[in-house]
Amino acid sequence: MAHPTRHLDDTVHQRVRLGILAVLAEARRADFNYLRDTLELTDGNLSRHLQILEQAGYVRIDKTFEGRRPRTWAVATQRGRAALETELAALRALLDRVDGAAPKRHPARGGGDASGEPGA
C-alpha cells in the first residue's frame, strides 16, 4: 500500500495555493481583493499563485469591469475541485495513519515509543 504522502499534489499542497482552492471550494467564485485579504497576501504573491493554479487547469480567471473599475474573479474548475478533494483525502489518510501509529502512553509504565524504550 502506498504511503498517503504519495497522493499529495505539489501544486495544491503549497500553503497559499491550498488556501486559494479552499476559499474557492466554499464559494462559487471569489474576487482578487477578497482572496488577498482573506489569505493575507501581497498582490504579487497572490497573482503568481493564481497563475500557477490557472496553468495547472485548477482555476479560471475572469477579468471584468464594473463601471470603469476592473475586477478579477477566480473560479475553481472541476479539475481544481477534484484536485482539492484528492489532497484532502490524502491528508485525512495521513492523519489516520499517524494517529493509528502513535505510541500509546501508559503513565503507570512511564510512556515509551515505537522502539519499546521507556519515554523521557
Sequence and secondary structure as in RCSB ss.txt:
>XXXX:A:sequence
MAHPTRHLDDTVHQRVRLGILAVLAEARRADFNYLRDTLELTDGNLSRHLQILEQAGYVRIDKTFEGRRPRTWAV
ATQRGRAALETELAALRALLDRVDGAAPKRHPARGGGDASGEPGA
>XXXX:A:secstr
   GGGG  HHHHSHHHHHHHHHHHHSS EEHHHHHHHHT  HHHHHHHHHHHHHTTSEEEEEEEETTEEEEEEE
E HHHHHHHHHHHHHHHHHHHHHHHHS    GGGT   TTS    
